[in-house]
Amino acid sequence: TFMGANVDNNGCGSERIEKIRHNLFLSFKPNSFVVEKKFLPEIRTLAGFMKDNPSVELTIEGHTSKRGTKAFNDKLSQNRAQAIKNVLVKKLTIDKSRIITIGHGFDKLLLKGDNEYIHARNRRIVAELSSEKSLKDMKWTIYSVDKTTK
Protein backbone atom coordinates (compact mmCIF):
# COMPACT_ATOMS: atom_id res chain seq x y z
CA THR A 1 0.00 0.00 0.00
CA PHE A 2 1.32 3.44 -0.90
CA MET A 3 1.57 6.20 1.66
CA GLY A 4 -1.67 8.18 1.48
CA ALA A 5 -3.71 5.40 -0.11
CA ASN A 6 -6.30 3.96 2.21
CA VAL A 7 -7.12 0.30 2.31
CA ASP A 8 -10.82 -0.43 1.89
CA ASN A 9 -13.09 -3.40 1.17
CA ASN A 10 -11.97 -3.40 -2.46
CA GLY A 11 -8.22 -3.42 -1.76
CA CYS A 12 -5.73 -0.60 -1.97
CA GLY A 13 -4.16 1.73 -4.50
CA SER A 14 -1.96 0.35 -7.24
CA GLU A 15 0.98 1.46 -9.34
CA ARG A 16 0.71 1.73 -13.13
CA ILE A 17 3.24 2.38 -15.88
CA GLU A 18 2.57 4.95 -18.58
CA LYS A 19 4.42 5.23 -21.90
CA ILE A 20 4.90 8.44 -23.87
CA ARG A 21 5.75 8.09 -27.56
CA HIS A 22 6.59 10.67 -30.22
CA ASN A 23 7.92 10.17 -33.74
CA LEU A 24 10.21 12.57 -35.56
CA PHE A 25 10.92 12.23 -39.26
CA LEU A 26 13.96 13.87 -40.89
CA SER A 27 15.31 13.20 -44.38
CA PHE A 28 18.76 13.37 -45.97
CA LYS A 29 20.33 13.98 -49.36
CA PRO A 30 21.82 10.95 -51.16
CA ASN A 31 24.99 9.54 -49.57
CA SER A 32 24.90 12.24 -46.88
CA PHE A 33 24.52 12.37 -43.12
CA VAL A 34 24.65 16.17 -42.88
CA VAL A 35 21.76 17.53 -40.81
CA GLU A 36 20.18 20.35 -42.80
CA LYS A 37 19.43 23.62 -40.99
CA LYS A 38 15.75 23.39 -41.91
CA PHE A 39 15.41 20.46 -39.46
CA LEU A 40 16.98 22.26 -36.46
CA PRO A 41 13.68 23.76 -35.17
CA GLU A 42 12.14 20.29 -35.03
CA ILE A 43 15.23 18.91 -33.26
CA ARG A 44 15.09 21.85 -30.79
CA THR A 45 11.45 20.98 -30.06
CA LEU A 46 12.51 17.40 -29.39
CA ALA A 47 15.28 18.59 -27.06
CA GLY A 48 12.84 20.86 -25.23
CA PHE A 49 10.50 17.95 -24.66
CA MET A 50 13.40 15.87 -23.34
CA LYS A 51 14.49 18.67 -20.98
CA ASP A 52 10.91 19.02 -19.67
CA ASN A 53 10.69 15.24 -19.17
CA PRO A 54 13.98 14.04 -17.67
CA SER A 55 12.87 10.39 -17.53
CA VAL A 56 12.41 10.27 -21.32
CA GLU A 57 14.87 8.23 -23.36
CA LEU A 58 15.34 8.49 -27.12
CA THR A 59 16.02 5.88 -29.78
CA ILE A 60 17.20 7.33 -33.09
CA GLU A 61 16.96 5.06 -36.13
CA GLY A 62 18.87 5.88 -39.31
CA HIS A 63 17.55 4.60 -42.66
CA THR A 64 18.75 4.66 -46.27
CA SER A 65 17.37 4.02 -49.72
CA LYS A 66 18.14 0.77 -51.55
CA ARG A 67 20.89 2.35 -53.71
CA GLY A 68 24.43 1.16 -52.97
CA THR A 69 25.84 -1.81 -51.08
CA LYS A 70 24.47 -3.15 -47.83
CA ALA A 71 27.74 -2.43 -46.00
CA PHE A 72 27.82 1.19 -47.24
CA ASN A 73 24.17 1.80 -46.33
CA ASP A 74 24.48 0.18 -42.89
CA LYS A 75 27.33 2.57 -42.05
CA LEU A 76 25.56 5.56 -43.62
CA SER A 77 22.37 4.91 -41.63
CA GLN A 78 24.35 4.66 -38.38
CA ASN A 79 26.13 7.93 -39.24
CA ARG A 80 22.75 9.60 -39.83
CA ALA A 81 21.46 8.51 -36.44
CA GLN A 82 24.72 9.60 -34.80
CA ALA A 83 24.54 13.01 -36.53
CA ILE A 84 21.16 13.70 -34.89
CA LYS A 85 22.52 12.52 -31.53
CA ASN A 86 25.49 14.88 -31.93
CA VAL A 87 23.18 17.85 -32.48
CA LEU A 88 21.16 16.93 -29.38
CA VAL A 89 24.23 16.37 -27.19
CA LYS A 90 26.69 19.01 -28.43
CA LYS A 91 24.37 21.87 -29.41
CA LEU A 92 21.30 21.29 -27.25
CA THR A 93 22.92 19.80 -24.09
CA ILE A 94 20.97 16.55 -23.84
CA ASP A 95 22.79 13.88 -21.82
CA LYS A 96 24.23 11.31 -24.25
CA SER A 97 23.29 8.44 -21.93
CA ARG A 98 19.60 9.11 -22.72
CA ILE A 99 20.05 8.48 -26.46
CA ILE A 100 20.52 5.20 -28.35
CA THR A 101 21.38 5.17 -32.07
CA ILE A 102 20.61 2.36 -34.50
CA GLY A 103 21.46 2.10 -38.20
CA HIS A 104 19.05 -0.04 -40.20
CA GLY A 105 20.51 0.60 -43.67
CA PHE A 106 17.85 -0.39 -46.19
CA ASP A 107 16.44 -3.23 -44.05
CA LYS A 108 13.29 -1.27 -43.13
CA LEU A 109 12.25 0.62 -46.23
CA LEU A 110 9.34 2.99 -45.83
CA LEU A 111 8.38 2.58 -49.50
CA LYS A 112 9.33 0.01 -52.13
CA GLY A 113 10.17 0.93 -55.71
CA ASP A 114 12.86 2.63 -57.76
CA ASN A 115 12.18 6.29 -58.40
CA GLU A 116 13.54 9.52 -56.91
CA TYR A 117 10.51 10.14 -54.68
CA ILE A 118 10.74 6.67 -53.11
CA HIS A 119 14.51 6.89 -52.59
CA ALA A 120 14.14 10.33 -50.98
CA ARG A 121 11.43 9.10 -48.58
CA ASN A 122 13.57 6.13 -47.52
CA ARG A 123 16.56 8.37 -46.60
CA ARG A 124 15.27 9.32 -43.18
CA ILE A 125 15.56 9.36 -39.41
CA VAL A 126 12.89 8.01 -37.10
CA ALA A 127 13.20 9.06 -33.47
CA GLU A 128 11.10 7.45 -30.77
CA LEU A 129 10.76 8.88 -27.30
CA SER A 130 9.75 6.59 -24.52
CA SER A 131 9.34 6.96 -20.82
CA GLU A 132 8.18 4.64 -18.15
CA LYS A 133 6.65 6.86 -15.58
CA SER A 134 5.39 5.32 -12.40
CA LEU A 135 2.10 6.77 -11.21
CA LYS A 136 0.38 6.07 -7.94
CA ASP A 137 -3.21 5.16 -8.69
CA MET A 138 -4.83 6.06 -5.39
CA LYS A 139 -8.40 4.97 -4.89
CA TRP A 140 -10.70 5.51 -2.00
CA THR A 141 -14.12 4.12 -1.35
CA ILE A 142 -16.41 6.50 0.50
CA TYR A 143 -19.40 5.09 2.29
CA SER A 144 -22.42 7.19 3.17
CA VAL A 145 -24.41 6.69 6.32
CA ASP A 146 -28.19 6.87 6.08
CA LYS A 147 -28.78 7.67 9.68
CA THR A 148 -26.98 9.92 12.13
CA THR A 149 -25.58 8.40 15.28
CA LYS A 150 -25.27 10.14 18.63
Disulfide bonds with the S-S distance in Angstrom:
none
